[in-house]
Amino acid sequence: MGWLGKTWKLMVILLGFGILREIIQRRKMIHLEGNVVLITGGSRGLGLAMAMEFAKQGARLVLCARNEVELERARMKLSELGAEVFVIPCDVSDTSGTIHNRAGHNALWTCRRTGE
């Protein structure tokens, strides 16, 4: 990857952190404690950073990602923060519907099972 590709990647990361910062600043308006937050790509990078912030605010997390090992690692890290975390290994770009239905069903089942 050339310098131009790296520059774009850095700009996207900075934009993501800017959005996350804005969410954090407005968190008094949005009460996340006990609410369920679904994050796709939540096993690393910006998705994991957002999950960590939402966990600190008391949100219950549902993380989706393709890599099961990284997803489990993220679940363990977030659980250490005291977060309630449910993980779904899947590829959300798969439009066959099978993965989407399974992910949605599992997330709803988990929320109902835990009292939401």
Backbone torsions as a table, in degrees:
resi	resn	phi	psi	omega
1	MET	NA	128.0	179.9
2	GLY	-77.9	-179.5	-177.5
3	TRP	-64.4	-31.8	179.8
4	LEU	-65.6	-42.8	177.8
5	GLY	-63.5	-40.5	178.6
6	LYS	-66.8	-36.5	178.7
7	THR	-63.8	-44.9	178.5
8	TRP	-63.4	-41.0	179.3
9	LYS	-62.0	-43.7	178.5
10	LEU	-63.0	-40.8	179.8
11	MET	-63.9	-40.1	178.9
12	VAL	-65.5	-42.4	178.8
13	ILE	-62.9	-45.7	179.6
14	LEU	-63.4	-39.1	176.8
15	LEU	-62.3	-43.1	178.2
16	GLY	-60.3	-44.4	178.7
17	PHE	-67.2	-32.7	175.7
18	GLY	-64.4	-41.3	177.1
19	ILE	-65.4	-44.1	178.5
20	LEU	-60.5	-41.7	178.3
21	ARG	-60.6	-42.1	178.4
22	GLU	-63.2	-40.6	177.5
23	ILE	-62.0	-43.3	-179.2
24	ILE	-64.0	-41.1	-179.8
25	GLN	-66.1	-29.3	-179.4
26	ARG	-94.2	5.8	-173.1
27	ARG	-62.1	-21.3	176.5
28	LYS	-67.8	-25.6	177.8
29	MET	-80.6	-29.2	-177.7
30	ILE	-114.0	115.8	178.9
31	HIS	-94.3	111.6	-175.5
32	LEU	-96.0	-12.0	-175.5
33	GLU	-57.5	122.1	179.2
34	GLY	83.3	-11.3	178.1
35	ASN	-82.4	155.2	179.7
36	VAL	-93.6	131.2	177.2
37	VAL	-119.2	124.8	177.5
38	LEU	-99.8	124.8	-179.1
39	ILE	-125.1	118.4	174.2
40	THR	-86.5	143.2	-175.7
41	GLY	69.6	32.1	-173.6
42	GLY	-86.2	7.2	-175.9
43	SER	-88.4	-13.9	-179.3
44	ARG	-163.2	172.5	175.2
45	GLY	61.8	-139.9	-177.0
46	LEU	-63.3	-37.6	178.3
47	GLY	-60.3	-43.5	178.6
48	LEU	-68.6	-38.7	177.9
49	ALA	-61.8	-41.7	178.3
50	MET	-67.0	-41.0	179.1
51	ALA	-60.8	-40.7	179.3
52	MET	-63.6	-41.1	179.5
53	GLU	-67.7	-43.4	178.5
54	PHE	-64.7	-35.8	177.6
55	ALA	-63.1	-41.4	178.7
56	LYS	-62.7	-26.6	179.9
57	GLN	-89.5	2.7	175.2
58	GLY	88.5	12.4	179.1
59	ALA	-75.1	150.0	171.7
60	ARG	-89.9	134.2	-169.4
61	LEU	-111.9	139.7	168.5
62	VAL	-121.8	116.6	-178.4
63	LEU	-109.8	134.6	174.6
64	CYS	-118.6	137.6	175.4
65	ALA	-163.3	162.1	-178.5
66	ARG	-79.8	-35.9	-173.6
67	ASN	-89.5	110.1	-176.0
68	GLU	-64.8	-35.6	-179.1
69	VAL	-65.9	-47.9	178.7
70	GLU	-65.6	-35.7	178.7
71	LEU	-64.2	-43.2	178.3
72	GLU	-66.8	-38.2	177.7
73	ARG	-62.4	-41.8	178.1
74	ALA	-65.0	-42.1	179.2
75	ARG	-59.3	-43.9	-179.7
76	MET	-64.9	-43.0	-179.5
77	LYS	-62.8	-43.5	-179.7
78	LEU	-71.2	-35.0	177.3
79	SER	-63.5	-34.7	177.1
80	GLU	-62.9	-25.8	176.9
81	LEU	-81.9	-3.0	179.8
82	GLY	92.9	10.4	-177.8
83	ALA	-81.4	147.9	170.8
84	GLU	-89.3	117.9	-172.0
85	VAL	-128.5	132.1	173.4
86	PHE	-120.3	130.0	-177.4
87	VAL	-114.3	145.6	178.7
88	ILE	-132.2	106.5	175.5
89	PRO	-72.3	116.6	179.0
90	CYS	-164.8	165.1	175.3
91	ASP	-110.6	105.8	-175.7
92	VAL	-69.5	-11.2	176.2
93	SER	-82.5	-7.4	176.9
94	ASP	-73.6	109.1	-174.9
95	THR	-90.7	10.6	-178.8
96	SER	-67.0	-18.7	178.4
97	GLY	95.2	-27.4	-177.8
98	THR	-61.1	-49.4	-179.0
99	ILE	-65.7	-44.4	-178.7
100	HIS	-61.2	-45.2	-179.9
101	ASN	-64.1	-42.1	179.6
102	ARG	-63.4	-44.8	-179.0
103	ALA	-63.1	-46.6	-179.9
104	GLY	-64.6	-42.9	179.2
105	HIS	-62.3	-46.6	-179.5
106	ASN	-63.5	-40.9	179.9
107	ALA	-65.0	-44.4	179.0
108	LEU	-64.4	-41.9	179.8
109	TRP	-61.2	-43.0	-179.8
110	THR	-63.9	-43.6	-179.2
111	CYS	-64.8	-41.4	179.4
112	ARG	-67.8	-40.5	-177.8
113	ARG	-62.8	-33.6	-176.5
114	THR	-96.3	8.8	170.6
115	GLY	102.8	7.2	178.8
116	GLU	-85.1	NA	NA
